[in-house]
């Protein structure tokens, strides 16, 4: 490969800078044309800049189009309370809510032949059928 001289590199830089200026001018021309179209449409519909600041009008569709992957917005202030632990290791004091992947301490003990029921915090509630396992009423 031939070695480029300083002068040839400077000429290439100059050509590239001229190309960049042409691209910028084209982009600026498109921007000016788009702004003119928006202004014409606003004038035709009698809209002001303040009208554009209003939230978009709903189209009447209650569901997104099929195939749409738009996530549902979360409700403000609807943070869930933390889940109380369901299992506890008496030796280390570590706990687990029973949700998700079991922690290492529990998996190790299960591999040793122990059962999850041995580590339940509230064993009385666990003995009840599922629909009664919330909280026991006080008498």
VEXLUMVO-952263 format. One record per residue (C-alpha): chain; x, y, z. Coordinates in nm, 2 decimals. Example, Ala and Ser with C-alpha at 12.3 -4.5 7.8 and 13.67 -1.06 7.14 Angstrom:
<atom><kette>A</kette><X>1.23</X><Y>-0.45</Y><Z>0.78</Z></atom>
<atom><kette>A</kette><X>1.37</X><Y>-0.11</Y><Z>0.71</Z></atom>
This chain:
<atom><kette>A</kette><X>0.00</X><Y>0.00</Y><Z>0.00</Z></atom>
<atom><kette>A</kette><X>0.14</X><Y>0.34</Y><Z>-0.10</Z></atom>
<atom><kette>A</kette><X>0.21</X><Y>0.58</Y><Z>0.18</Z></atom>
<atom><kette>A</kette><X>0.00</X><Y>0.89</Y><Z>0.16</Z></atom>
<atom><kette>A</kette><X>0.16</X><Y>1.23</Y><Z>0.17</Z></atom>
<atom><kette>A</kette><X>0.06</X><Y>1.51</Y><Z>0.41</Z></atom>
<atom><kette>A</kette><X>-0.08</X><Y>1.71</Y><Z>0.12</Z></atom>
<atom><kette>A</kette><X>-0.30</X><Y>1.43</Y><Z>-0.02</Z></atom>
<atom><kette>A</kette><X>-0.44</X><Y>1.37</Y><Z>0.33</Z></atom>
<atom><kette>A</kette><X>-0.51</X><Y>1.75</Y><Z>0.36</Z></atom>
<atom><kette>A</kette><X>-0.70</X><Y>1.74</Y><Z>0.02</Z></atom>
<atom><kette>A</kette><X>-0.91</X><Y>1.44</Y><Z>0.15</Z></atom>
<atom><kette>A</kette><X>-0.99</X><Y>1.63</Y><Z>0.46</Z></atom>
<atom><kette>A</kette><X>-1.10</X><Y>1.93</Y><Z>0.26</Z></atom>
<atom><kette>A</kette><X>-1.32</X><Y>1.72</Y><Z>0.03</Z></atom>
<atom><kette>A</kette><X>-1.48</X><Y>1.55</Y><Z>0.33</Z></atom>
<atom><kette>A</kette><X>-1.55</X><Y>1.89</Y><Z>0.50</Z></atom>
<atom><kette>A</kette><X>-1.71</X><Y>2.01</Y><Z>0.18</Z></atom>
<atom><kette>A</kette><X>-1.93</X><Y>1.70</Y><Z>0.17</Z></atom>
<atom><kette>A</kette><X>-2.02</X><Y>1.75</Y><Z>0.53</Z></atom>
<atom><kette>A</kette><X>-2.13</X><Y>2.11</Y><Z>0.46</Z></atom>
<atom><kette>A</kette><X>-2.34</X><Y>2.00</Y><Z>0.17</Z></atom>
<atom><kette>A</kette><X>-2.51</X><Y>1.74</Y><Z>0.39</Z></atom>
<atom><kette>A</kette><X>-2.57</X><Y>1.99</Y><Z>0.66</Z></atom>
<atom><kette>A</kette><X>-2.72</X><Y>2.24</Y><Z>0.41</Z></atom>
<atom><kette>A</kette><X>-2.95</X><Y>1.97</Y><Z>0.28</Z></atom>
<atom><kette>A</kette><X>-3.06</X><Y>1.88</Y><Z>0.63</Z></atom>
<atom><kette>A</kette><X>-3.12</X><Y>2.24</Y><Z>0.72</Z></atom>
<atom><kette>A</kette><X>-3.33</X><Y>2.28</Y><Z>0.40</Z></atom>
<atom><kette>A</kette><X>-3.54</X><Y>1.98</Y><Z>0.50</Z></atom>
<atom><kette>A</kette><X>-3.59</X><Y>2.13</Y><Z>0.84</Z></atom>
<atom><kette>A</kette><X>-3.70</X><Y>2.46</Y><Z>0.70</Z></atom>
<atom><kette>A</kette><X>-3.95</X><Y>2.29</Y><Z>0.47</Z></atom>
<atom><kette>A</kette><X>-4.09</X><Y>2.07</Y><Z>0.75</Z></atom>
<atom><kette>A</kette><X>-4.14</X><Y>2.38</Y><Z>0.98</Z></atom>
<atom><kette>A</kette><X>-4.32</X><Y>2.56</Y><Z>0.69</Z></atom>
<atom><kette>A</kette><X>-4.55</X><Y>2.26</Y><Z>0.64</Z></atom>
<atom><kette>A</kette><X>-4.62</X><Y>2.24</Y><Z>1.02</Z></atom>
<atom><kette>A</kette><X>-4.69</X><Y>2.62</Y><Z>1.03</Z></atom>
<atom><kette>A</kette><X>-4.93</X><Y>2.59</Y><Z>0.73</Z></atom>
<atom><kette>A</kette><X>-5.11</X><Y>2.30</Y><Z>0.89</Z></atom>
<atom><kette>A</kette><X>-5.14</X><Y>2.49</Y><Z>1.22</Z></atom>
<atom><kette>A</kette><X>-5.28</X><Y>2.79</Y><Z>1.04</Z></atom>
<atom><kette>A</kette><X>-5.53</X><Y>2.58</Y><Z>0.85</Z></atom>
<atom><kette>A</kette><X>-5.65</X><Y>2.41</Y><Z>1.16</Z></atom>
<atom><kette>A</kette><X>-5.63</X><Y>2.73</Y><Z>1.37</Z></atom>
<atom><kette>A</kette><X>-5.39</X><Y>2.58</Y><Z>1.62</Z></atom>
<atom><kette>A</kette><X>-5.14</X><Y>2.76</Y><Z>1.85</Z></atom>
<atom><kette>A</kette><X>-4.82</X><Y>2.64</Y><Z>2.02</Z></atom>
<atom><kette>A</kette><X>-5.02</X><Y>2.61</Y><Z>2.34</Z></atom>
<atom><kette>A</kette><X>-5.26</X><Y>2.37</Y><Z>2.17</Z></atom>
<atom><kette>A</kette><X>-4.96</X><Y>2.14</Y><Z>2.10</Z></atom>
<atom><kette>A</kette><X>-4.87</X><Y>2.12</Y><Z>2.47</Z></atom>
<atom><kette>A</kette><X>-5.20</X><Y>1.94</Y><Z>2.55</Z></atom>
<atom><kette>A</kette><X>-5.18</X><Y>1.57</Y><Z>2.59</Z></atom>
<atom><kette>A</kette><X>-5.28</X><Y>1.37</Y><Z>2.28</Z></atom>
<atom><kette>A</kette><X>-5.64</X><Y>1.30</Y><Z>2.21</Z></atom>
<atom><kette>A</kette><X>-5.74</X><Y>0.93</Y><Z>2.25</Z></atom>
<atom><kette>A</kette><X>-5.85</X><Y>0.76</Y><Z>1.93</Z></atom>
<atom><kette>A</kette><X>-6.12</X><Y>0.55</Y><Z>2.10</Z></atom>
<atom><kette>A</kette><X>-5.92</X><Y>0.23</Y><Z>2.08</Z></atom>
<atom><kette>A</kette><X>-5.91</X><Y>0.06</Y><Z>2.42</Z></atom>
<atom><kette>A</kette><X>-5.64</X><Y>-0.19</Y><Z>2.33</Z></atom>
<atom><kette>A</kette><X>-5.31</X><Y>-0.15</Y><Z>2.13</Z></atom>
<atom><kette>A</kette><X>-5.30</X><Y>-0.30</Y><Z>1.78</Z></atom>
<atom><kette>A</kette><X>-5.23</X><Y>-0.67</Y><Z>1.77</Z></atom>
<atom><kette>A</kette><X>-4.86</X><Y>-0.74</Y><Z>1.77</Z></atom>
<atom><kette>A</kette><X>-4.79</X><Y>-0.42</Y><Z>1.96</Z></atom>
<atom><kette>A</kette><X>-4.54</X><Y>-0.46</Y><Z>2.24</Z></atom>
<atom><kette>A</kette><X>-4.63</X><Y>-0.15</Y><Z>2.43</Z></atom>
<atom><kette>A</kette><X>-4.59</X><Y>-0.20</Y><Z>2.81</Z></atom>
<atom><kette>A</kette><X>-4.88</X><Y>-0.11</Y><Z>3.03</Z></atom>
<atom><kette>A</kette><X>-4.81</X><Y>0.21</Y><Z>3.23</Z></atom>
<atom><kette>A</kette><X>-4.77</X><Y>0.16</Y><Z>3.60</Z></atom>
<atom><kette>A</kette><X>-5.02</X><Y>0.33</Y><Z>3.83</Z></atom>
<atom><kette>A</kette><X>-4.86</X><Y>0.61</Y><Z>4.04</Z></atom>
<atom><kette>A</kette><X>-4.83</X><Y>0.53</Y><Z>4.40</Z></atom>
<atom><kette>A</kette><X>-4.92</X><Y>0.16</Y><Z>4.35</Z></atom>
<atom><kette>A</kette><X>-4.60</X><Y>0.02</Y><Z>4.50</Z></atom>
<atom><kette>A</kette><X>-4.66</X><Y>-0.32</Y><Z>4.65</Z></atom>
<atom><kette>A</kette><X>-4.57</X><Y>-0.37</Y><Z>5.01</Z></atom>
<atom><kette>A</kette><X>-4.27</X><Y>-0.60</Y><Z>5.07</Z></atom>
<atom><kette>A</kette><X>-4.36</X><Y>-0.97</Y><Z>5.10</Z></atom>
<atom><kette>A</kette><X>-4.30</X><Y>-1.11</Y><Z>5.45</Z></atom>
<atom><kette>A</kette><X>-4.06</X><Y>-1.40</Y><Z>5.47</Z></atom>
<atom><kette>A</kette><X>-4.20</X><Y>-1.75</Y><Z>5.48</Z></atom>
<atom><kette>A</kette><X>-3.89</X><Y>-1.95</Y><Z>5.55</Z></atom>
<atom><kette>A</kette><X>-3.61</X><Y>-1.89</Y><Z>5.81</Z></atom>
<atom><kette>A</kette><X>-3.28</X><Y>-2.07</Y><Z>5.88</Z></atom>
<atom><kette>A</kette><X>-3.27</X><Y>-2.08</Y><Z>6.26</Z></atom>
<atom><kette>A</kette><X>-2.89</X><Y>-2.11</Y><Z>6.27</Z></atom>
<atom><kette>A</kette><X>-2.80</X><Y>-1.81</Y><Z>6.04</Z></atom>
<atom><kette>A</kette><X>-3.13</X><Y>-1.61</Y><Z>6.07</Z></atom>
<atom><kette>A</kette><X>-3.15</X><Y>-1.58</Y><Z>5.69</Z></atom>
<atom><kette>A</kette><X>-3.50</X><Y>-1.57</Y><Z>5.54</Z></atom>
<atom><kette>A</kette><X>-3.68</X><Y>-1.63</Y><Z>5.21</Z></atom>
<atom><kette>A</kette><X>-4.02</X><Y>-1.52</Y><Z>5.10</Z></atom>
<atom><kette>A</kette><X>-4.09</X><Y>-1.84</Y><Z>4.91</Z></atom>
<atom><kette>A</kette><X>-4.09</X><Y>-1.65</Y><Z>4.58</Z></atom>
<atom><kette>A</kette><X>-3.84</X><Y>-1.70</Y><Z>4.30</Z></atom>
<atom><kette>A</kette><X>-3.54</X><Y>-1.91</Y><Z>4.31</Z></atom>
<atom><kette>A</kette><X>-3.46</X><Y>-2.07</Y><Z>4.65</Z></atom>
<atom><kette>A</kette><X>-3.15</X><Y>-1.91</Y><Z>4.82</Z></atom>
<atom><kette>A</kette><X>-2.83</X><Y>-2.10</Y><Z>4.84</Z></atom>
<atom><kette>A</kette><X>-2.87</X><Y>-2.17</Y><Z>5.22</Z></atom>
<atom><kette>A</kette><X>-3.20</X><Y>-2.34</Y><Z>5.16</Z></atom>
<atom><kette>A</kette><X>-3.09</X><Y>-2.53</Y><Z>4.85</Z></atom>
<atom><kette>A</kette><X>-2.79</X><Y>-2.66</Y><Z>5.04</Z></atom>
<atom><kette>A</kette><X>-3.01</X><Y>-2.79</Y><Z>5.32</Z></atom>
<atom><kette>A</kette><X>-3.26</X><Y>-2.94</Y><Z>5.08</Z></atom>
<atom><kette>A</kette><X>-2.98</X><Y>-3.12</Y><Z>4.91</Z></atom>
<atom><kette>A</kette><X>-2.89</X><Y>-3.27</Y><Z>5.25</Z></atom>
<atom><kette>A</kette><X>-3.23</X><Y>-3.43</Y><Z>5.27</Z></atom>
<atom><kette>A</kette><X>-3.42</X><Y>-3.16</Y><Z>5.47</Z></atom>
<atom><kette>A</kette><X>-3.76</X><Y>-3.03</Y><Z>5.36</Z></atom>
<atom><kette>A</kette><X>-3.88</X><Y>-2.68</Y><Z>5.31</Z></atom>
<atom><kette>A</kette><X>-4.16</X><Y>-2.73</Y><Z>5.57</Z></atom>
<atom><kette>A</kette><X>-3.89</X><Y>-2.76</Y><Z>5.84</Z></atom>
<atom><kette>A</kette><X>-3.80</X><Y>-2.39</Y><Z>5.78</Z></atom>
<atom><kette>A</kette><X>-4.15</X><Y>-2.25</Y><Z>5.77</Z></atom>
<atom><kette>A</kette><X>-4.19</X><Y>-1.94</Y><Z>6.00</Z></atom>
<atom><kette>A</kette><X>-4.56</X><Y>-1.98</Y><Z>6.06</Z></atom>
<atom><kette>A</kette><X>-4.61</X><Y>-2.36</Y><Z>6.07</Z></atom>
<atom><kette>A</kette><X>-4.97</X><Y>-2.32</Y><Z>6.20</Z></atom>
<atom><kette>A</kette><X>-5.08</X><Y>-2.12</Y><Z>5.89</Z></atom>
<atom><kette>A</kette><X>-4.90</X><Y>-2.36</Y><Z>5.66</Z></atom>
<atom><kette>A</kette><X>-5.11</X><Y>-2.66</Y><Z>5.80</Z></atom>
<atom><kette>A</kette><X>-5.44</X><Y>-2.49</Y><Z>5.70</Z></atom>
<atom><kette>A</kette><X>-5.59</X><Y>-2.52</Y><Z>5.35</Z></atom>
<atom><kette>A</kette><X>-5.46</X><Y>-2.26</Y><Z>5.10</Z></atom>
<atom><kette>A</kette><X>-5.77</X><Y>-2.04</Y><Z>5.11</Z></atom>
<atom><kette>A</kette><X>-5.74</X><Y>-2.01</Y><Z>5.49</Z></atom>
<atom><kette>A</kette><X>-5.36</X><Y>-1.95</Y><Z>5.51</Z></atom>
<atom><kette>A</kette><X>-5.38</X><Y>-1.57</Y><Z>5.52</Z></atom>
<atom><kette>A</kette><X>-5.41</X><Y>-1.47</Y><Z>5.88</Z></atom>
<atom><kette>A</kette><X>-5.59</X><Y>-1.64</Y><Z>6.16</Z></atom>
<atom><kette>A</kette><X>-5.87</X><Y>-1.43</Y><Z>6.32</Z></atom>
<atom><kette>A</kette><X>-5.80</X><Y>-1.33</Y><Z>6.68</Z></atom>
<atom><kette>A</kette><X>-6.06</X><Y>-1.45</Y><Z>6.94</Z></atom>
